Amino acid sequence: MKKNLFVGLIFCFAIIFFSCHKESSVNQDLTKDEPLSGSNNGATQISGVGFLATTTECVPEPGSAYAVRMTGDLVGCLYVYIDKFECSPSGTYREEGRDHFVGTYKGVPGAFWTTYKFEAKYEDCDDNIGPLGAEIFGRCQHPLTAGTGTGAFLGATGRIDMKDDIAAGNFPYRGHLKF
C-alpha cells in the first residue's frame, strides 16, 4: 500500500513538474482572443484625475450644474447636467444626469456625451435640497452615449468610472473607450 502511494505521489509530481516549467508552450488557440496590453476586447484603457473646475478653467455651459477639469488621458472639461436626484434618511444620495466632455485625447480635440449614475453617502441629505454636510464617499459610472462623439471621439463607445477621493478633494477616473 505504501509503495502504491509513493508511486502515485511521484507520478503526480512528474505531471506538475513537466506541465509547469518555464518552457511549456501556450496553446495559441487559447490566447488568440486575449486583448493586447492596455486594452479590453479592443478597447483602450484610460485613466486620470478630475478636479472641481473654476469658471476660468471651464467656462460654464448653459444649464450645466458645474464642471470637472479632467487631466490624464482625457484633458478638458466635463460639464455636468443633473436630471434627477433622491435622498434616503441615512444620508445616501443618488443622482442621474448627463455629462458633456469637451477636450482632447492624445492631443486631438473632440467631444462626447455620457449618461451617468452617481451614488454617495453624506452626513445628511434632504429630498428637496440634496446633499447636506460633508461627503463620506462617492462613485459614479459614465457610459458614453452612442453617436455623440466628435473629433477624436467620433464613433467612440465605452464607460468611464470615477471614485471620489475625499481626502485629496479630487475624482480619480478609469475606464475603457473603443474607437
C-alpha positions as CSV (number, residue, x, y, z in Angstrom):
1,M,0.0,0.0,0.0
2,K,2.8,2.4,0.9
3,K,4.5,1.6,-2.4
4,N,1.4,2.4,-4.4
5,L,1.0,5.7,-2.5
6,F,4.7,6.6,-3.1
7,V,4.4,5.8,-6.9
8,G,1.2,7.8,-7.1
9,L,2.9,10.8,-5.5
10,I,5.9,10.5,-7.8
11,F,3.5,10.4,-10.8
12,C,1.6,13.5,-9.7
13,F,4.9,15.3,-9.0
14,A,6.1,14.5,-12.5
15,I,2.9,15.8,-14.1
16,I,3.1,19.0,-12.2
17,F,6.8,19.5,-12.8
18,F,6.6,18.9,-16.6
19,S,3.4,20.8,-17.0
20,C,4.5,23.9,-15.2
21,H,8.1,24.6,-16.2
22,K,9.1,27.8,-18.0
23,E,9.5,26.2,-21.4
24,S,5.9,25.0,-21.6
25,S,4.3,26.3,-24.7
26,V,0.9,28.0,-24.5
27,N,-1.8,26.8,-26.8
28,Q,-2.2,29.7,-29.3
29,D,-5.9,28.9,-29.7
30,L,-6.4,29.8,-26.0
31,T,-4.7,33.2,-26.3
32,K,-5.8,34.4,-29.8
33,D,-8.8,36.4,-28.4
34,E,-6.9,37.9,-25.4
35,P,-6.7,41.7,-25.6
36,L,-3.3,43.4,-26.0
37,S,-1.8,45.1,-23.0
38,G,-3.7,48.3,-22.1
39,S,-6.9,47.3,-23.9
40,N,-10.0,45.3,-23.1
41,N,-11.6,43.5,-26.0
42,G,-10.3,46.0,-28.5
43,A,-10.9,49.0,-26.1
44,T,-8.3,51.4,-24.8
45,Q,-7.8,51.8,-21.1
46,I,-7.9,55.4,-19.9
47,S,-7.2,57.0,-16.5
48,G,-6.6,60.3,-14.9
49,V,-7.9,62.7,-12.2
50,G,-10.7,65.2,-12.3
51,F,-10.9,68.3,-10.2
52,L,-13.8,70.6,-9.5
53,A,-13.2,73.4,-12.1
54,T,-13.3,77.1,-11.6
55,T,-15.2,79.2,-14.1
56,T,-11.9,80.4,-15.6
57,E,-10.7,76.8,-16.1
58,C,-14.0,75.6,-17.7
59,V,-16.3,78.4,-18.9
60,P,-19.8,77.2,-17.8
61,E,-22.1,75.7,-20.5
62,P,-25.7,77.0,-20.2
63,G,-27.7,74.7,-17.9
64,S,-24.8,72.8,-16.5
65,A,-24.7,72.5,-12.7
66,Y,-20.9,72.5,-12.5
67,A,-17.8,71.4,-14.4
68,V,-14.9,69.0,-13.7
69,R,-11.5,69.8,-15.1
70,M,-10.1,66.5,-16.4
71,T,-6.4,65.6,-16.5
72,G,-4.6,62.5,-17.6
73,D,-5.7,60.7,-20.8
74,L,-8.7,63.0,-21.1
75,V,-7.8,66.7,-20.9
76,G,-10.6,69.2,-20.9
77,C,-13.9,70.0,-19.2
78,L,-16.7,67.6,-18.2
79,Y,-19.9,69.6,-17.8
80,V,-22.5,68.0,-15.5
81,Y,-26.2,68.3,-16.1
82,I,-28.3,66.9,-13.2
83,D,-31.6,65.4,-14.3
84,K,-32.9,63.9,-11.0
85,F,-31.8,63.0,-7.5
86,E,-33.1,61.3,-4.4
87,C,-32.1,61.1,-0.8
88,S,-32.6,58.4,1.9
89,P,-32.9,59.1,5.6
90,S,-29.5,57.6,6.2
91,G,-27.8,60.2,4.0
92,T,-27.5,58.1,0.9
93,Y,-27.7,60.3,-2.2
94,R,-28.4,59.0,-5.7
95,E,-28.2,61.2,-8.8
96,E,-28.7,60.7,-12.5
97,G,-27.9,63.0,-15.4
98,R,-25.8,63.7,-18.4
99,D,-22.2,64.9,-19.0
100,H,-20.7,66.8,-21.9
101,F,-16.9,66.3,-22.3
102,V,-15.1,68.9,-24.4
103,G,-11.3,68.5,-24.6
104,T,-8.6,66.3,-26.1
105,Y,-7.4,62.7,-26.2
106,K,-3.7,62.3,-27.1
107,G,-3.7,66.0,-28.2
108,V,-6.6,65.5,-30.7
109,P,-9.7,67.7,-29.9
110,G,-13.1,66.2,-29.6
111,A,-16.3,65.9,-27.5
112,F,-18.8,63.3,-26.4
113,W,-21.9,63.0,-24.1
114,T,-22.5,60.4,-21.4
115,T,-25.3,59.5,-19.1
116,Y,-24.3,59.0,-15.5
117,K,-25.4,57.5,-12.2
118,F,-23.8,58.9,-9.0
119,E,-24.2,57.4,-5.6
120,A,-22.7,58.9,-2.4
121,K,-23.1,59.0,1.3
122,Y,-23.2,62.4,3.0
123,E,-23.6,63.4,6.6
124,D,-27.2,64.2,5.8
125,C,-29.5,64.6,2.7
126,D,-32.7,66.4,2.0
127,D,-35.2,65.3,-0.7
128,N,-35.8,68.9,-1.8
129,I,-32.2,70.3,-1.5
130,G,-29.9,67.4,-2.0
131,P,-26.8,66.6,0.0
132,L,-26.1,68.3,3.3
133,G,-22.8,68.3,5.2
134,A,-19.6,66.6,4.2
135,E,-19.4,63.7,1.7
136,I,-18.3,60.4,3.2
137,F,-17.8,58.5,0.0
138,G,-19.0,58.7,-3.6
139,R,-18.7,57.0,-7.0
140,C,-20.3,57.2,-10.4
141,Q,-20.4,55.5,-13.8
142,H,-20.5,57.3,-17.1
143,P,-21.3,55.2,-20.2
144,L,-20.7,57.2,-23.4
145,T,-23.9,58.0,-25.4
146,A,-23.7,56.3,-28.8
147,G,-23.3,58.6,-31.8
148,T,-22.4,61.7,-29.8
149,G,-18.7,61.7,-30.3
150,T,-16.9,64.3,-32.4
151,G,-13.2,64.7,-33.4
152,A,-11.0,62.2,-31.5
153,F,-14.2,60.6,-30.1
154,L,-16.1,60.1,-33.4
155,G,-17.8,56.7,-33.1
156,A,-16.4,56.1,-29.6
157,T,-18.1,53.8,-27.1
158,G,-17.2,52.8,-23.6
159,R,-17.5,53.8,-20.0
160,I,-15.7,56.0,-17.5
161,D,-15.9,55.3,-13.8
162,M,-15.0,57.8,-11.0
163,K,-14.5,57.2,-7.3
164,D,-14.3,60.4,-5.2
165,D,-11.1,60.8,-3.2
166,I,-12.5,62.7,-0.2
167,A,-9.1,63.3,1.5
168,A,-7.5,64.7,-1.7
169,G,-10.6,66.5,-2.9
170,N,-10.5,65.1,-6.4
171,F,-12.1,62.4,-8.6
172,P,-9.7,59.7,-10.0
173,Y,-11.2,58.1,-13.1
174,R,-10.5,55.0,-15.2
175,G,-12.4,53.3,-18.0
176,H,-12.3,51.8,-21.4
177,L,-13.0,53.5,-24.7
178,K,-13.4,51.8,-28.0
179,F,-12.6,54.0,-31.1
